[in-house]
């Protein structure tokens, strides 16, 4: 029986399934991983393609697009509710459809988790599919966060990407793991309630990692497991919609997870920095970006009234330094 449910969330991505499933199937031994495709209401022929070309891959079809957060929550709830159909698993692994895995990737991740029961979440080294000796924007080699709670990665700070020269090849404890390829203990996933669906997409995995650490779990990167990520498949990095979600969701996760003694102060400082960024966009003529930041702040103010604060069971070290003042 497989120990890990490897779940791909698909939405109109038949071309990506055709391209990357062969390598995934080849490098995912059945005793280690069970590949499951959760379909977010695709209108293309993805499901027919899977049925005809990969009949042994299990499928979970949804009636509509529930976003990244809602799709994965429903997928894992379906799995745990029907173990006869899907199996019972020690680990869940969220895998983007635009990822090329490498030999031994899953054994490295699950083996690390087996040896380290204190670790609740881990991720591989994420390299660029197009420039394979460079890190990829989404996750690189483990996610960190600065004193103003801007996320960045080892191997990528803002838009500056490093070449992979083995500088991060030692396993390390990090603040967050990329949703590009994200392994979590199944018990922990359900204990935390999965991803926060109010996020819809973007930064939901950082929020989950933050909550896991507040519950006493650790997050690590395992660089001996390597994947290659295309990136920008759903929303490109320069999308005003993505900018809106990043600004809004960053504030939401701060509201949820910061301790009472500093929450309002840090959020006030962040909103000032965001406001300065919005004005810079306006001066550069990027009116859509300016509007995205303003709308993100407005929606955050409405949503924060209903936010439930995460219990501070285990202290998380407060980050130092800033990606803006290095």
Beta strands, then each sheet from edge to edge (+ up, - down):
strand 1: 4-10
strand 2: 33-39
strand 3: 58-61
strand 4: 91-95
strand 5: 99-101
strand 6: 119-128
strand 7: 143-145
strand 8: 151-153
strand 9: 156-157
strand 10: 160-161
strand 11: 172-173
strand 12: 181-185
strand 13: 218-229
sheet 1: 3+ 2+ 1+ 4+ 12- 6+ 13+ 5-
sheet 2: 3+ 2+ 1+ 4+ 12- 6+ 13+ 11-
sheet 3: 7+ 8-
sheet 4: 9+ 10-
end
